[in-house]
Amino acid sequence: MSQSGRKFAGVFVLMGIVVAWAVGATAIHDALLADAPGWLLIGYYAVAGLGWFLPAAVAIRWMLAPPAEKRPAKTELG
């Protein structure tokens, strides 16, 4: 896949990651933390708010990778 094709697909992948993460974080809150004290909710949403970054970073790295024909060939040392 060309880099422009990966970028186009990556936009939808990133939107899916963010939406799925938000729905999942909200579902966990509703199921487990609905009556939790405020200090716990602040901590939970701080972690949940930053957690989407790791899967998004993997998707962005994939989007920005050079096409296969421009990657350097792997050589075996030995």
N, C-alpha and C positions, 0 to 999 in steps of 0.2 A: 504494500500500500504506500502511496506517495505521502510525503510529509503534509501536503495540503489536505489530502484525504483523511489523514490521522487527526489533523487539527479540527476538521469539520466534524468528524465522529466524536472527537474528544470533548467538544462543546456539549454534546448531548450526554456523554458519559459523566462529565462534571456536574451538569444539572441533575442527573439521576442520583449521583452520590450525595449532593447537598439535600435534595428532597428526601431521599431515603433516610439519611442521617437525622434530619429534622423530625420526620415521622417516627422513627425509632426512639429518639430521645424523648419525644412527647409521650409516646406509648409507655416507656419505662416510668416516666414521671407519673402518668395517670394510674398505672398498675401498682407501683411500689412506693411512690413518694408523695401521694396526694395530701396526706396529713402530716408531712414532715415539717420540722421547724425551719425557719427561714435561713439559718446559718448553713444547714445541710443543703438546702436548695441552691444557695449561692455557690457552694462548692461543686454540686452536681452540674449545674449549668455552666460553670467555668470549665470543667473537664469536658462535658458534652459539647460545649461550644467550640472547643479547640480540637476535638477528636476527629472531625471531618478532614483535617489537614493532611493526615498521613495517607488515606486512600486517594485524596485529590493530588498529592505530590507524586504518587506512582503514576496516575493518569497523565499528569503534566509531563513527567519524564518520558513517557511513551509517546506523547504527542510531539515532543521536541526532538526525538531521536532522528538522526539522519537516515535517509532511505538505505536499504540493504546494499544497493550497488555503490554507495559512497562510503560505507563503513570500511575501516582498514581490515585486511585479512588477518585472521588469527594464525599465528605460527607456533609451532611446538619447539620449545627450547630443550635441548638435551643431547 
